[in-house]
Amino acid sequence: MTTEPSSPGSALKALAADLVCVVVFCTIGRRSHAEGLSLAGIAETAWPFLTGTAAGWVLARAWQRPVALLPTGVIVWVATVVVGMLLRKVTGQGTATSFIVVASLTTAVLLLGWRGVALAVSRRSARTR
């Protein structure tokens, strides 16, 4: 994967990676708070953040350069957190400051981290060709 314009297949893989990262974040959060790990429970926790991820993809036009850290990764990450927290607030779910900080840091590591790894691997394989 590179920052060059992507094929539909690579964009779908990148979208899937983002969605998996958000679900992993929500699953870890539920587990750390001794909440159930049922599919319904995870979906209840994840939907605001998944909506934010989708909004970030649209705002960033992420399908064009889905692996780029800037601007794609940062826009997707910020939208995931901001939209997710706003939706949690309006639906009566928790938005404590400590949660916002933890969610911001964790989703940054996940959503930006996989892109950083993918870019490093891509650059390394390009140098060895």
N, CA, C and O atoms as CSV, one atom per row, in Angstrom:
chain,resi,resn,atom,element,x,y,z
A,1,MET,N,N,0.836,-1.178,0.000
A,1,MET,CA,C,0.000,0.000,0.000
A,1,MET,C,C,0.879,1.238,0.000
A,1,MET,O,O,1.887,1.299,0.704
A,2,THR,N,N,0.497,2.196,-0.775
A,2,THR,CA,C,1.241,3.445,-0.845
A,2,THR,C,C,0.292,4.609,-0.645
A,2,THR,O,O,-0.904,4.420,-0.423
A,3,THR,N,N,0.837,5.818,-0.726
A,3,THR,CA,C,-0.023,6.995,-0.652
A,3,THR,C,C,-0.511,7.390,-2.033
A,3,THR,O,O,-1.238,8.374,-2.169
A,4,GLU,N,N,-0.130,6.647,-3.056
A,4,GLU,CA,C,-0.609,6.914,-4.413
A,4,GLU,C,C,-2.091,6.584,-4.499
A,4,GLU,O,O,-2.610,5.847,-3.661
A,5,PRO,N,N,-2.781,7.120,-5.506
A,5,PRO,CA,C,-4.198,6.794,-5.659
A,5,PRO,C,C,-4.405,5.282,-5.616
A,5,PRO,O,O,-3.618,4.515,-6.170
A,6,SER,N,N,-5.473,4.876,-4.952
A,6,SER,CA,C,-5.650,3.455,-4.692
A,6,SER,C,C,-6.663,2.818,-5.626
A,6,SER,O,O,-7.456,3.487,-6.288
A,7,SER,N,N,-6.600,1.506,-5.647
A,7,SER,CA,C,-7.607,0.729,-6.358
A,7,SER,C,C,-8.788,0.525,-5.411
A,7,SER,O,O,-8.637,0.669,-4.198
A,8,PRO,N,N,-9.962,0.192,-5.953
A,8,PRO,CA,C,-11.109,-0.058,-5.074
A,8,PRO,C,C,-10.825,-1.148,-4.042
A,8,PRO,O,O,-11.289,-1.067,-2.904
A,9,GLY,N,N,-10.066,-2.162,-4.437
A,9,GLY,CA,C,-9.748,-3.243,-3.506
A,9,GLY,C,C,-8.906,-2.784,-2.338
A,9,GLY,O,O,-9.167,-3.168,-1.198
A,10,SER,N,N,-7.897,-1.968,-2.603
A,10,SER,CA,C,-7.055,-1.505,-1.500
A,10,SER,C,C,-7.805,-0.515,-0.616
A,10,SER,O,O,-7.572,-0.471,0.592
A,11,ALA,N,N,-8.695,0.273,-1.192
A,11,ALA,CA,C,-9.508,1.188,-0.382
A,11,ALA,C,C,-10.440,0.396,0.535
A,11,ALA,O,O,-10.622,0.759,1.696
A,12,LEU,N,N,-11.023,-0.673,0.024
A,12,LEU,CA,C,-11.900,-1.502,0.858
A,12,LEU,C,C,-11.126,-2.166,1.988
A,12,LEU,O,O,-11.627,-2.274,3.107
A,13,LYS,N,N,-9.908,-2.611,1.701
A,13,LYS,CA,C,-9.071,-3.203,2.753
A,13,LYS,C,C,-8.741,-2.169,3.819
A,13,LYS,O,O,-8.754,-2.478,5.011
A,14,ALA,N,N,-8.448,-0.952,3.400
A,14,ALA,CA,C,-8.134,0.111,4.352
A,14,ALA,C,C,-9.360,0.465,5.192
A,14,ALA,O,O,-9.247,0.663,6.402
A,15,LEU,N,N,-10.516,0.544,4.563
A,15,LEU,CA,C,-11.746,0.812,5.308
A,15,LEU,C,C,-11.991,-0.301,6.321
A,15,LEU,O,O,-12.338,-0.036,7.472
A,16,ALA,N,N,-11.811,-1.537,5.894
A,16,ALA,CA,C,-11.982,-2.669,6.808
A,16,ALA,C,C,-11.005,-2.572,7.974
A,16,ALA,O,O,-11.377,-2.846,9.115
A,17,ALA,N,N,-9.757,-2.185,7.700
A,17,ALA,CA,C,-8.767,-2.031,8.772
A,17,ALA,C,C,-9.217,-0.973,9.772
A,17,ALA,O,O,-9.102,-1.174,10.981
A,18,ASP,N,N,-9.729,0.149,9.277
A,18,ASP,CA,C,-10.216,1.199,10.175
A,18,ASP,C,C,-11.384,0.703,11.024
A,18,ASP,O,O,-11.419,0.936,12.232
A,19,LEU,N,N,-12.323,0.032,10.402
A,19,LEU,CA,C,-13.492,-0.463,11.132
A,19,LEU,C,C,-13.089,-1.499,12.174
A,19,LEU,O,O,-13.609,-1.494,13.290
A,20,VAL,N,N,-12.167,-2.385,11.815
A,20,VAL,CA,C,-11.675,-3.381,12.771
A,20,VAL,C,C,-10.982,-2.686,13.942
A,20,VAL,O,O,-11.171,-3.078,15.093
A,21,CYS,N,N,-10.190,-1.668,13.659
A,21,CYS,CA,C,-9.510,-0.928,14.732
A,21,CYS,C,C,-10.514,-0.335,15.714
A,21,CYS,O,O,-10.308,-0.395,16.926
A,22,VAL,N,N,-11.590,0.233,15.201
A,22,VAL,CA,C,-12.605,0.831,16.071
A,22,VAL,C,C,-13.297,-0.250,16.902
A,22,VAL,O,O,-13.528,-0.058,18.096
A,23,VAL,N,N,-13.623,-1.364,16.291
A,23,VAL,CA,C,-14.265,-2.453,17.031
A,23,VAL,C,C,-13.312,-3.013,18.083
A,23,VAL,O,O,-13.743,-3.332,19.192
A,24,VAL,N,N,-12.042,-3.137,17.761
A,24,VAL,CA,C,-11.048,-3.593,18.743
A,24,VAL,C,C,-10.994,-2.620,19.919
A,24,VAL,O,O,-11.007,-3.043,21.075
A,25,PHE,N,N,-10.935,-1.324,19.632
A,25,PHE,CA,C,-10.926,-0.310,20.682
A,25,PHE,C,C,-12.141,-0.465,21.595
A,25,PHE,O,O,-12.001,-0.464,22.818
A,26,CYS,N,N,-13.318,-0.597,21.016
A,26,CYS,CA,C,-14.545,-0.714,21.807
A,26,CYS,C,C,-14.591,-2.018,22.598
A,26,CYS,O,O,-15.059,-2.043,23.736
A,27,THR,N,N,-14.112,-3.082,22.001
A,27,THR,CA,C,-14.091,-4.376,22.686
A,27,THR,C,C,-13.138,-4.338,23.878
A,27,THR,O,O,-13.474,-4.823,24.958
A,28,ILE,N,N,-11.963,-3.769,23.687
A,28,ILE,CA,C,-11.003,-3.640,24.791
A,28,ILE,C,C,-11.601,-2.782,25.904
A,28,ILE,O,O,-11.474,-3.107,27.084
A,29,GLY,N,N,-12.252,-1.689,25.520
A,29,GLY,CA,C,-12.874,-0.821,26.516
A,29,GLY,C,C,-13.942,-1.534,27.314
A,29,GLY,O,O,-13.996,-1.402,28.537
A,30,ARG,N,N,-14.785,-2.281,26.647
A,30,ARG,CA,C,-15.836,-3.021,27.349
A,30,ARG,C,C,-15.221,-4.054,28.281
A,30,ARG,O,O,-15.679,-4.235,29.409
A,31,ARG,N,N,-14.198,-4.721,27.813
A,31,ARG,CA,C,-13.545,-5.744,28.642
A,31,ARG,C,C,-12.892,-5.114,29.874
A,31,ARG,O,O,-12.985,-5.658,30.974
A,32,SER,N,N,-12.236,-3.974,29.691
A,32,SER,CA,C,-11.540,-3.342,30.816
A,32,SER,C,C,-12.514,-2.812,31.867
A,32,SER,O,O,-12.124,-2.590,33.014
A,33,HIS,N,N,-13.766,-2.608,31.489
A,33,HIS,CA,C,-14.781,-2.144,32.434
A,33,HIS,C,C,-15.729,-3.269,32.841
A,33,HIS,O,O,-16.807,-3.017,33.380
A,34,ALA,N,N,-15.325,-4.501,32.580
A,34,ALA,CA,C,-16.087,-5.693,32.954
A,34,ALA,C,C,-17.513,-5.660,32.403
A,34,ALA,O,O,-18.450,-6.140,33.041
A,35,GLU,N,N,-17.658,-5.088,31.217
A,35,GLU,CA,C,-18.949,-5.117,30.539
A,35,GLU,C,C,-18.973,-6.351,29.647
A,35,GLU,O,O,-17.921,-6.861,29.261
A,36,GLY,N,N,-20.135,-6.818,29.329
A,36,GLY,CA,C,-20.249,-8.018,28.512
A,36,GLY,C,C,-19.664,-7.833,27.127
A,36,GLY,O,O,-19.630,-6.726,26.590
A,37,LEU,N,N,-19.207,-8.928,26.564
A,37,LEU,CA,C,-18.634,-8.903,25.218
A,37,LEU,C,C,-19.586,-9.511,24.196
A,37,LEU,O,O,-19.154,-10.119,23.217
A,38,SER,N,N,-20.877,-9.341,24.430
A,38,SER,CA,C,-21.851,-9.819,23.449
A,38,SER,C,C,-21.766,-8.950,22.200
A,38,SER,O,O,-21.320,-7.804,22.252
A,39,LEU,N,N,-22.194,-9.506,21.097
A,39,LEU,CA,C,-22.192,-8.759,19.840
A,39,LEU,C,C,-23.043,-7.494,19.964
A,39,LEU,O,O,-22.662,-6.433,19.471
A,40,ALA,N,N,-24.189,-7.613,20.621
A,40,ALA,CA,C,-25.065,-6.447,20.804
A,40,ALA,C,C,-24.395,-5.381,21.665
A,40,ALA,O,O,-24.508,-4.191,21.371
A,41,GLY,N,N,-23.711,-5.787,22.708
A,41,GLY,CA,C,-23.026,-4.833,23.576
A,41,GLY,C,C,-21.897,-4.116,22.867
A,41,GLY,O,O,-21.732,-2.904,23.005
A,42,ILE,N,N,-21.121,-4.871,22.107
A,42,ILE,CA,C,-20.024,-4.263,21.343
A,42,ILE,C,C,-20.591,-3.308,20.300
A,42,ILE,O,O,-20.060,-2.214,20.106
A,43,ALA,N,N,-21.659,-3.712,19.633
A,43,ALA,CA,C,-22.287,-2.845,18.625
A,43,ALA,C,C,-22.810,-1.563,19.257
A,43,ALA,O,O,-22.684,-0.487,18.674
A,44,GLU,N,N,-23.393,-1.670,20.443
A,44,GLU,CA,C,-23.913,-0.490,21.140
A,44,GLU,C,C,-22.794,0.500,21.462
A,44,GLU,O,O,-22.973,1.712,21.342
A,45,THR,N,N,-21.658,-0.020,21.864
A,45,THR,CA,C,-20.516,0.839,22.176
A,45,THR,C,C,-19.866,1.377,20.907
A,45,THR,O,O,-19.431,2.528,20.872
A,46,ALA,N,N,-19.798,0.557,19.877
A,46,ALA,CA,C,-19.031,0.912,18.679
A,46,ALA,C,C,-19.756,1.832,17.707
A,46,ALA,O,O,-19.101,2.605,17.006
A,47,TRP,N,N,-21.080,1.780,17.638
A,47,TRP,CA,C,-21.767,2.491,16.552
A,47,TRP,C,C,-21.445,3.985,16.491
A,47,TRP,O,O,-21.289,4.503,15.385
A,48,PRO,N,N,-21.336,4.709,17.605
A,48,PRO,CA,C,-21.010,6.138,17.456
A,48,PRO,C,C,-19.636,6.359,16.816
A,48,PRO,O,O,-19.456,7.265,16.002
A,49,PHE,N,N,-18.682,5.524,17.196
A,49,PHE,CA,C,-17.327,5.662,16.660
A,49,PHE,C,C,-17.247,5.178,15.215
A,49,PHE,O,O,-16.529,5.761,14.403
A,50,LEU,N,N,-17.973,4.125,14.894
A,50,LEU,CA,C,-18.011,3.654,13.506
A,50,LEU,C,C,-18.654,4.702,12.601
A,50,LEU,O,O,-18.238,4.884,11.457
A,51,THR,N,N,-19.669,5.387,13.121
A,51,THR,CA,C,-20.286,6.481,12.368
A,51,THR,C,C,-19.269,7.592,12.139
A,51,THR,O,O,-19.198,8.164,11.052
A,52,GLY,N,N,-18.483,7.893,13.168
A,52,GLY,CA,C,-17.423,8.889,13.032
A,52,GLY,C,C,-16.371,8.482,12.022
A,52,GLY,O,O,-15.875,9.314,11.262
A,53,THR,N,N,-16.033,7.208,12.012
A,53,THR,CA,C,-15.066,6.709,11.037
A,53,THR,C,C,-15.606,6.877,9.619
A,53,THR,O,O,-14.885,7.311,8.720
A,54,ALA,N,N,-16.867,6.534,9.428
A,54,ALA,CA,C,-17.491,6.706,8.106
A,54,ALA,C,C,-17.497,8.175,7.698
A,54,ALA,O,O,-17.212,8.502,6.546
A,55,ALA,N,N,-17.820,9.057,8.634
A,55,ALA,CA,C,-17.805,10.495,8.337
A,55,ALA,C,C,-16.397,10.948,7.971
A,55,ALA,O,O,-16.216,11.747,7.051
A,56,GLY,N,N,-15.409,10.443,8.682
A,56,GLY,CA,C,-14.018,10.781,8.379
A,56,GLY,C,C,-13.608,10.326,6.995
A,56,GLY,O,O,-12.882,11.029,6.293
A,57,TRP,N,N,-14.071,9.150,6.603
A,57,TRP,CA,C,-13.758,8.658,5.258
A,57,TRP,C,C,-14.332,9.577,4.191
A,57,TRP,O,O,-13.686,9.846,3.178
A,58,VAL,N,N,-15.540,10.054,4.423
A,58,VAL,CA,C,-16.163,10.961,3.453
A,58,VAL,C,C,-15.437,12.304,3.449
A,58,VAL,O,O,-15.096,12.820,2.385
A,59,LEU,N,N,-15.198,12.872,4.631
A,59,LEU,CA,C,-14.514,14.166,4.720
A,59,LEU,C,C,-13.132,14.139,4.074
A,59,LEU,O,O,-12.738,15.076,3.380
A,60,ALA,N,N,-12.403,13.048,4.315
A,60,ALA,CA,C,-11.030,12.930,3.807
A,60,ALA,C,C,-10.966,12.408,2.379
A,60,ALA,O,O,-9.901,12.394,1.761
A,61,ARG,N,N,-12.120,11.975,1.855
A,61,ARG,CA,C,-12.114,11.258,0.576
A,61,ARG,C,C,-11.059,10.146,0.642
A,61,ARG,O,O,-10.220,9.986,-0.245
A,62,ALA,N,N,-11.146,9.405,1.718
A,62,ALA,CA,C,-10.121,8.426,2.067
A,62,ALA,C,C,-9.921,7.351,1.013
A,62,ALA,O,O,-8.848,6.752,0.946
A,63,TRP,N,N,-10.910,7.098,0.202
A,63,TRP,CA,C,-10.776,6.079,-0.843
A,63,TRP,C,C,-9.710,6.473,-1.863
A,63,TRP,O,O,-9.205,5.609,-2.580
A,64,GLN,N,N,-9.358,7.755,-1.946
A,64,GLN,CA,C,-8.352,8.191,-2.908
A,64,GLN,C,C,-6.935,7.833,-2.452
A,64,GLN,O,O,-6.122,7.371,-3.253
A,65,ARG,N,N,-6.645,8.041,-1.184
A,65,ARG,CA,C,-5.331,7.718,-0.612
A,65,ARG,C,C,-5.544,7.168,0.803
A,65,ARG,O,O,-5.226,7.835,1.788
A,66,PRO,N,N,-6.077,5.964,0.894
A,66,PRO,CA,C,-6.518,5.437,2.190
A,66,PRO,C,C,-5.412,5.179,3.200
A,66,PRO,O,O,-5.682,5.134,4.400
A,67,VAL,N,N,-4.177,5.009,2.750
A,67,VAL,CA,C,-3.088,4.682,3.667
A,67,VAL,C,C,-2.320,5.925,4.118
A,67,VAL,O,O,-1.518,5.846,5.049
A,68,ALA,N,N,-2.548,7.048,3.485
A,68,ALA,CA,C,-1.813,8.272,3.829
A,68,ALA,C,C,-2.088,8.677,5.276
A,68,ALA,O,O,-3.237,8.730,5.717
A,69,LEU,N,N,-1.000,8.964,6.008
A,69,LEU,CA,C,-1.166,9.470,7.370
A,69,LEU,C,C,-1.774,10.870,7.351
A,69,LEU,O,O,-2.685,11.181,8.119
A,70,LEU,N,N,-1.249,11.703,6.457
A,70,LEU,CA,C,-1.737,13.074,6.285
A,70,LEU,C,C,-2.251,13.245,4.878
A,70,LEU,O,O,-1.523,12.905,3.946
A,71,PRO,N,N,-3.400,13.725,4.659
A,71,PRO,CA,C,-4.378,14.091,5.674
A,71,PRO,C,C,-5.321,12.955,6.069
A,71,PRO,O,O,-6.011,13.052,7.083
A,72,THR,N,N,-5.357,11.887,5.283
A,72,THR,CA,C,-6.388,10.857,5.463
A,72,THR,C,C,-6.453,10.314,6.883
A,72,THR,O,O,-7.498,10.382,7.530
A,73,GLY,N,N,-5.344,9.779,7.365
A,73,GLY,CA,C,-5.348,9.147,8.681
A,73,GLY,C,C,-5.770,10.089,9.786
A,73,GLY,O,O,-6.559,9.724,10.657
A,74,VAL,N,N,-5.245,11.299,9.752
A,74,VAL,CA,C,-5.564,12.267,10.802
A,74,VAL,C,C,-7.037,12.668,10.744
A,74,VAL,O,O,-7.690,12.769,11.783
A,75,ILE,N,N,-7.560,12.894,9.555
A,75,ILE,CA,C,-8.977,13.271,9.430
A,75,ILE,C,C,-9.876,12.130,9.901
A,75,ILE,O,O,-10.843,12.363,10.626
A,76,VAL,N,N,-9.568,10.913,9.497
A,76,VAL,CA,C,-10.374,9.764,9.921
A,76,VAL,C,C,-10.315,9.620,11.440
A,76,VAL,O,O,-11.339,9.387,12.082
A,77,TRP,N,N,-9.133,9.755,12.007
A,77,TRP,CA,C,-8.969,9.632,13.459
A,77,TRP,C,C,-9.763,10.709,14.204
A,77,TRP,O,O,-10.530,10.397,15.115
A,78,VAL,N,N,-9.581,11.968,13.820
A,78,VAL,CA,C,-10.269,13.070,14.509
A,78,VAL,C,C,-11.786,12.926,14.364
A,78,VAL,O,O,-12.518,13.123,15.334
A,79,ALA,N,N,-12.256,12.592,13.183
A,79,ALA,CA,C,-13.699,12.415,12.981
A,79,ALA,C,C,-14.231,11.256,13.813
A,79,ALA,O,O,-15.324,11.341,14.374
A,80,THR,N,N,-13.465,10.178,13.895
A,80,THR,CA,C,-13.881,9.031,14.702
A,80,THR,C,C,-14.126,9.464,16.138
A,80,THR,O,O,-15.152,9.123,16.726
A,81,VAL,N,N,-13.192,10.209,16.702
A,81,VAL,CA,C,-13.305,10.631,18.101
A,81,VAL,C,C,-14.380,11.707,18.273
A,81,VAL,O,O,-15.247,11.579,19.138
A,82,VAL,N,N,-14.331,12.750,17.468
A,82,VAL,CA,C,-15.254,13.879,17.653
A,82,VAL,C,C,-16.703,13.458,17.403
A,82,VAL,O,O,-17.572,13.694,18.242
A,83,VAL,N,N,-16.960,12.845,16.269
A,83,VAL,CA,C,-18.335,12.413,15.971
A,83,VAL,C,C,-18.774,11.351,16.972
A,83,VAL,O,O,-19.905,11.380,17.459
A,84,GLY,N,N,-17.881,10.416,17.279
A,84,GLY,CA,C,-18.211,9.381,18.258
A,84,GLY,C,C,-18.610,9.959,19.604
A,84,GLY,O,O,-19.605,9.535,20.192
A,85,MET,N,N,-17.846,10.921,20.095
A,85,MET,CA,C,-18.155,11.532,21.392
A,85,MET,C,C,-19.437,12.362,21.333
A,85,MET,O,O,-20.236,12.336,22.269
A,86,LEU,N,N,-19.634,13.091,20.249
A,86,LEU,CA,C,-20.873,13.868,20.115
A,86,LEU,C,C,-22.096,12.949,20.108
A,86,LEU,O,O,-23.098,13.241,20.760
A,87,LEU,N,N,-22.014,11.848,19.377
A,87,LEU,CA,C,-23.134,10.904,19.342
A,87,LEU,C,C,-23.343,10.243,20.700
A,87,LEU,O,O,-24.481,10.019,21.113
A,88,ARG,N,N,-22.261,9.934,21.392
A,88,ARG,CA,C,-22.392,9.377,22.745
A,88,ARG,C,C,-23.077,10.384,23.669
A,88,ARG,O,O,-23.936,10.014,24.469
A,89,LYS,N,N,-22.701,11.633,23.557
A,89,LYS,CA,C,-23.283,12.682,24.407
A,89,LYS,C,C,-24.782,12.819,24.158
A,89,LYS,O,O,-25.567,12.845,25.106
A,90,VAL,N,N,-25.182,12.908,22.892
A,90,VAL,CA,C,-26.611,13.122,22.598
A,90,VAL,C,C,-27.465,11.883,22.868
A,90,VAL,O,O,-28.689,11.984,22.956
A,91,THR,N,N,-26.832,10.717,22.999
A,91,THR,CA,C,-27.586,9.497,23.308
A,91,THR,C,C,-27.447,9.085,24.774
A,91,THR,O,O,-27.855,7.990,25.160
A,92,GLY,N,N,-26.868,9.969,25.583
A,92,GLY,CA,C,-26.792,9.713,27.014
A,92,GLY,C,C,-25.714,8.737,27.445
A,92,GLY,O,O,-25.768,8.209,28.555
A,93,GLN,N,N,-24.743,8.491,26.590
A,93,GLN,CA,C,-23.624,7.629,26.961
A,93,GLN,C,C,-22.502,8.491,27.533
A,93,GLN,O,O,-22.496,9.709,27.353
A,94,GLY,N,N,-21.566,7.866,28.211
A,94,GLY,CA,C,-20.511,8.592,28.901
A,94,GLY,C,C,-19.529,9.313,27.993
A,94,GLY,O,O,-19.120,8.801,26.951
A,95,THR,N,N,-19.164,10.518,28.419
A,95,THR,CA,C,-18.136,11.298,27.721
A,95,THR,C,C,-17.231,11.992,28.737
A,95,THR,O,O,-16.875,13.156,28.559
A,96,ALA,N,N,-16.866,11.291,29.782
A,96,ALA,CA,C,-15.970,11.858,30.789
A,96,ALA,C,C,-14.657,12.264,30.129
A,96,ALA,O,O,-14.218,11.652,29.155
A,97,THR,N,N,-14.046,13.298,30.673
A,97,THR,CA,C,-12.789,13.798,30.114
A,97,THR,C,C,-11.745,12.693,30.013
A,97,THR,O,O,-11.042,12.591,29.008
A,98,SER,N,N,-11.642,11.870,31.044
A,98,SER,CA,C,-10.651,10.787,31.012
A,98,SER,C,C,-10.943,9.817,29.869
A,98,SER,O,O,-10.017,9.303,29.241
A,99,PHE,N,N,-12.217,9.564,29.597
A,99,PHE,CA,C,-12.579,8.680,28.491
A,99,PHE,C,C,-12.209,9.310,27.154
A,99,PHE,O,O,-11.711,8.624,26.261
A,100,ILE,N,N,-12.446,10.600,27.013
A,100,ILE,CA,C,-12.095,11.293,25.770
A,100,ILE,C,C,-10.593,11.202,25.525
A,100,ILE,O,O,-10.159,10.968,24.396
A,101,VAL,N,N,-9.798,11.387,26.580
A,101,VAL,CA,C,-8.337,11.305,26.446
A,101,VAL,C,C,-7.918,9.895,26.054
A,101,VAL,O,O,-7.144,9.716,25.113
A,102,VAL,N,N,-8.422,8.895,26.767
A,102,VAL,CA,C,-8.057,7.503,26.474
A,102,VAL,C,C,-8.516,7.108,25.075
A,102,VAL,O,O,-7.770,6.467,24.335
A,103,ALA,N,N,-9.731,7.485,24.711
A,103,ALA,CA,C,-10.248,7.160,23.377
A,103,ALA,C,C,-9.413,7.830,22.295
A,103,ALA,O,O,-9.108,7.218,21.272
A,104,SER,N,N,-9.045,9.077,22.518
A,104,SER,CA,C,-8.232,9.804,21.530
A,104,SER,C,C,-6.878,9.143,21.341
A,104,SER,O,O,-6.437,8.932,20.211
A,105,LEU,N,N,-6.222,8.820,22.435
A,105,LEU,CA,C,-4.889,8.209,22.342
A,105,LEU,C,C,-4.949,6.806,21.746
A,105,LEU,O,O,-4.140,6.452,20.889
A,106,THR,N,N,-5.905,6.017,22.202
A,106,THR,CA,C,-5.997,4.635,21.721
A,106,THR,C,C,-6.354,4.579,20.240
A,106,THR,O,O,-5.744,3.826,19.480
A,107,THR,N,N,-7.331,5.365,19.833
A,107,THR,CA,C,-7.696,5.348,18.415
A,107,THR,C,C,-6.591,5.943,17.549
A,107,THR,O,O,-6.434,5.546,16.394
A,108,ALA,N,N,-5.826,6.886,18.087
A,108,ALA,CA,C,-4.675,7.411,17.325
A,108,ALA,C,C,-3.672,6.302,17.074
A,108,ALA,O,O,-3.198,6.129,15.952
A,109,VAL,N,N,-3.349,5.551,18.116
A,109,VAL,CA,C,-2.393,4.448,17.961
A,109,VAL,C,C,-2.904,3.444,16.934
A,109,VAL,O,O,-2.144,2.984,16.082
A,110,LEU,N,N,-4.177,3.105,17.012
A,110,LEU,CA,C,-4.727,2.095,16.106
A,110,LEU,C,C,-4.895,2.613,14.678
A,110,LEU,O,O,-4.402,1.994,13.735
A,111,LEU,N,N,-5.586,3.743,14.510
A,111,LEU,CA,C,-5.909,4.234,13.164
A,111,LEU,C,C,-4.702,4.821,12.437
A,111,LEU,O,O,-4.590,4.694,11.218
A,112,LEU,N,N,-3.807,5.455,13.172
A,112,LEU,CA,C,-2.593,5.986,12.545
A,112,LEU,C,C,-1.498,4.928,12.515
A,112,LEU,O,O,-0.666,4.902,11.608
A,113,GLY,N,N,-1.509,4.058,13.516
A,113,GLY,CA,C,-0.471,3.034,13.618
A,113,GLY,C,C,-0.460,2.061,12.460
A,113,GLY,O,O,0.599,1.767,11.907
A,114,TRP,N,N,-1.632,1.553,12.081
A,114,TRP,CA,C,-1.631,0.584,10.970
A,114,TRP,C,C,-1.182,1.253,9.686
A,114,TRP,O,O,-0.534,0.626,8.848
A,115,ARG,N,N,-1.525,2.537,9.527
A,115,ARG,CA,C,-1.088,3.255,8.320
A,115,ARG,C,C,0.427,3.431,8.319
A,115,ARG,O,O,1.076,3.264,7.286
A,116,GLY,N,N,0.980,3.765,9.468
A,116,GLY,CA,C,2.429,3.913,9.569
A,116,GLY,C,C,3.157,2.621,9.243
A,116,GLY,O,O,4.160,2.626,8.530
A,117,VAL,N,N,2.650,1.519,9.765
A,117,VAL,CA,C,3.256,0.214,9.472
A,117,VAL,C,C,3.132,-0.101,7.986
A,117,VAL,O,O,4.099,-0.538,7.363
A,118,ALA,N,N,1.952,0.115,7.414
A,118,ALA,CA,C,1.749,-0.170,5.985
A,118,ALA,C,C,2.669,0.676,5.116
A,118,ALA,O,O,3.228,0.179,4.138
A,119,LEU,N,N,2.829,1.948,5.462
A,119,LEU,CA,C,3.720,2.818,4.686
A,119,LEU,C,C,5.172,2.381,4.812
A,119,LEU,O,O,5.909,2.384,3.827
A,120,ALA,N,N,5.587,2.005,6.015
A,120,ALA,CA,C,6.963,1.552,6.220
A,120,ALA,C,C,7.241,0.282,5.427
A,120,ALA,O,O,8.295,0.157,4.803
A,121,VAL,N,N,6.311,-0.651,5.447
A,121,VAL,CA,C,6.475,-1.898,4.689
A,121,VAL,C,C,6.521,-1.600,3.199
A,121,VAL,O,O,7.346,-2.160,2.477
A,122,SER,N,N,5.644,-0.724,2.737
A,122,SER,CA,C,5.604,-0.365,1.320
A,122,SER,C,C,6.911,0.283,0.876
A,122,SER,O,O,7.450,-0.049,-0.180
A,123,ARG,N,N,7.410,1.196,1.679
A,123,ARG,CA,C,8.673,1.869,1.333
A,123,ARG,C,C,9.842,0.897,1.352
A,123,ARG,O,O,10.724,0.950,0.495
A,124,ARG,N,N,9.838,0.019,2.327
A,124,ARG,CA,C,10.927,-0.957,2.422
A,124,ARG,C,C,10.914,-1.898,1.224
A,124,ARG,O,O,11.966,-2.192,0.656
A,125,SER,N,N,9.734,-2.374,0.836
A,125,SER,CA,C,9.670,-3.287,-0.308
A,125,SER,C,C,10.006,-2.555,-1.603
A,125,SER,O,O,10.546,-3.165,-2.525
A,126,ALA,N,N,9.700,-1.269,-1.692
A,126,ALA,CA,C,10.050,-0.487,-2.887
A,126,ALA,C,C,11.567,-0.326,-3.001
A,126,ALA,O,O,12.108,-0.315,-4.106
A,127,ARG,N,N,12.251,-0.202,-1.862
A,127,ARG,CA,C,13.715,-0.056,-1.880
A,127,ARG,C,C,14.424,-1.349,-2.256
A,127,ARG,O,O,15.524,-1.314,-2.808
A,128,THR,N,N,13.813,-2.481,-1.965
A,128,THR,CA,C,14.463,-3.764,-2.245
A,128,THR,C,C,14.163,-4.281,-3.644
A,128,THR,O,O,14.648,-5.345,-4.027
A,129,ARG,N,N,13.379,-3.549,-4.401
A,129,ARG,CA,C,13.058,-3.991,-5.773
A,129,ARG,C,C,14.165,-3.645,-6.713
A,129,ARG,O,O,14.076,-3.937,-7.905
